[in-house]
Amino acid sequence: MLRVATSITRNPADAEDLVQDSLVRAFRAVDRFDGAHPRAWLLTILRNTEINRHRRRRPDLLDDPAAADDVASREPGPEALIVGQTFDTVVHAALADLPEKFRRVVELVDISGLNYAETAQLLGIPPGTVMSRLHRARKRMRDRLVVAGLAPKRGER
């Protein structure tokens, strides 16, 4: 659960809090558990807990407009992100730029190691949709690596 929570939150401390909150919710709801697919049941609770936590959060607003300009000026442009960066950095950037529905599938299947059926059950979508989203997400990420010069174009090796 911690590995999935870390992939969702991208912060180890938040992931630990999420797992703890999820386990408390699971303990309270154990009488409603039918006994089938405990991993998927726990991961569904984990996902729903994070969704609820995310909804409750409000973005911190900057009180000082000058500070907002300073933050914006430090943001690198798209070319700066790709040029001169390592393979891992480009992969992480490509993953972050994916639409949420594609990114979640990559995180669950490729990073967290869930199979298609578990991912489908966790996300509430058919396994075929998991496979097609994963294919499209991997293609987008590969295209990003090709643009960065870190992967050969199709047909080149």
C-alpha positions as CSV (number, residue, x, y, z in Angstrom):
1,M,0.0,0.0,0.0
2,L,2.8,2.4,0.8
3,R,4.3,2.0,-2.7
4,V,1.0,2.8,-4.3
5,A,0.4,5.7,-1.9
6,T,3.9,7.1,-2.7
7,S,3.2,7.0,-6.4
8,I,-0.1,8.8,-5.8
9,T,1.2,11.5,-3.5
10,R,4.8,11.8,-4.7
11,N,5.8,12.5,-1.1
12,P,6.9,9.8,1.4
13,A,5.4,11.6,4.5
14,D,2.1,12.2,2.8
15,A,2.1,8.6,1.6
16,E,2.5,7.3,5.1
17,D,-0.3,9.5,6.3
18,L,-2.5,8.3,3.5
19,V,-1.8,4.7,4.3
20,Q,-2.5,5.2,7.9
21,D,-5.8,7.0,7.2
22,S,-6.7,4.3,4.7
23,L,-6.0,1.5,7.2
24,V,-8.2,3.2,9.8
25,R,-11.0,3.4,7.3
26,A,-10.5,-0.2,6.3
27,F,-10.6,-1.3,9.9
28,R,-13.9,0.5,10.4
29,A,-15.4,-1.0,7.3
30,V,-14.1,-4.5,7.7
31,D,-17.6,-5.8,8.4
32,R,-18.6,-4.8,4.9
33,F,-15.7,-6.6,3.2
34,D,-16.9,-9.7,1.3
35,G,-13.5,-11.5,1.6
36,A,-12.7,-11.4,-2.1
37,H,-9.8,-9.4,-3.5
38,P,-8.4,-7.9,-0.4
39,R,-5.6,-6.0,-2.2
40,A,-8.1,-4.3,-4.6
41,W,-10.4,-3.5,-1.7
42,L,-7.6,-1.9,0.3
43,L,-6.3,0.0,-2.8
44,T,-9.8,1.3,-3.5
45,I,-10.0,2.6,0.0
46,L,-6.6,4.2,-0.5
47,R,-7.6,5.9,-3.7
48,N,-10.9,7.1,-2.3
49,T,-9.2,8.4,0.8
50,E,-6.7,10.4,-1.3
51,I,-9.5,11.8,-3.4
52,N,-11.3,13.0,-0.3
53,R,-8.2,14.5,1.2
54,H,-7.4,16.2,-2.1
55,R,-10.9,17.7,-2.3
56,R,-10.6,19.1,1.2
57,R,-7.3,20.8,0.5
58,R,-7.3,24.4,-0.6
59,P,-4.4,25.8,-2.5
60,D,-2.3,28.2,-0.5
61,L,-2.6,31.6,-2.0
62,L,0.4,33.9,-2.1
63,D,-0.2,37.1,-0.1
64,D,2.6,38.9,-1.9
65,P,2.2,39.4,-5.7
66,A,5.9,40.1,-6.0
67,A,6.6,36.6,-4.6
68,A,4.3,35.1,-7.3
69,D,6.4,36.9,-10.0
70,D,9.5,35.5,-8.4
71,V,8.2,32.0,-8.4
72,A,7.1,32.3,-12.0
73,S,10.4,33.6,-13.2
74,R,12.2,30.6,-11.7
75,E,10.1,28.1,-13.7
76,P,12.1,26.7,-16.6
77,G,10.6,26.8,-20.1
78,P,9.7,23.6,-22.0
79,E,13.0,23.6,-23.9
80,A,15.0,24.0,-20.8
81,L,13.3,21.0,-19.3
82,I,14.3,18.7,-22.2
83,V,17.8,20.1,-23.2
84,G,20.6,18.8,-21.1
85,Q,18.5,16.6,-18.7
86,T,19.0,13.0,-17.9
87,F,16.9,10.1,-19.1
88,D,15.2,9.7,-15.7
89,T,14.3,13.4,-15.5
90,V,12.8,13.4,-18.9
91,V,10.8,10.3,-18.1
92,H,9.5,11.8,-14.9
93,A,8.5,15.0,-16.7
94,A,6.8,13.0,-19.5
95,L,4.9,11.1,-16.8
96,A,3.9,14.3,-15.0
97,D,2.6,15.8,-18.3
98,L,0.3,12.9,-19.1
99,P,-3.4,13.5,-18.6
100,E,-4.5,12.1,-15.3
101,K,-6.3,9.0,-16.7
102,F,-3.1,7.9,-18.5
103,R,-0.7,8.8,-15.7
104,R,-2.7,6.8,-13.1
105,V,-2.6,3.7,-15.2
106,V,1.2,4.0,-15.8
107,E,1.7,4.6,-12.0
108,L,-0.3,1.6,-11.0
109,V,0.9,-0.9,-13.7
110,D,4.5,0.1,-14.4
111,I,5.5,1.7,-11.1
112,S,3.4,-0.1,-8.5
113,G,3.4,-3.4,-10.2
114,L,-0.4,-4.1,-10.3
115,N,-1.7,-6.3,-13.0
116,Y,-4.4,-5.2,-15.5
117,A,-7.3,-6.7,-13.6
118,E,-6.2,-5.1,-10.3
119,T,-5.7,-1.8,-11.9
120,A,-9.1,-2.0,-13.7
121,Q,-10.9,-2.8,-10.5
122,L,-9.1,-0.1,-8.6
123,L,-10.0,2.6,-11.2
124,G,-13.4,1.2,-11.9
125,I,-12.8,0.7,-15.6
126,P,-12.6,-2.4,-17.9
127,P,-9.3,-4.2,-18.3
128,G,-9.3,-3.4,-22.0
129,T,-9.4,0.3,-21.2
130,V,-6.4,-0.2,-18.9
131,M,-4.5,-1.8,-21.7
132,S,-5.4,0.9,-24.3
133,R,-4.6,3.7,-21.9
134,L,-1.3,2.1,-20.9
135,H,-0.4,1.8,-24.6
136,R,-1.3,5.4,-25.4
137,A,0.6,6.6,-22.3
138,R,3.7,4.7,-23.1
139,K,3.6,6.0,-26.7
140,R,3.4,9.6,-25.5
141,M,6.2,9.1,-23.2
142,R,8.3,7.4,-25.9
143,D,7.6,10.3,-28.2
144,R,8.8,12.7,-25.6
145,L,12.1,10.7,-25.3
146,V,12.5,10.8,-29.1
147,V,12.1,14.6,-29.1
148,A,14.7,14.8,-26.3
149,G,17.1,12.6,-28.4
150,L,17.1,9.9,-25.7
151,A,15.4,7.2,-27.8
152,P,15.6,6.2,-31.4
153,K,12.7,7.0,-33.8
154,R,10.5,4.1,-34.9
155,G,12.5,1.9,-37.2
156,E,15.9,3.1,-36.0
157,R,18.0,1.2,-33.6
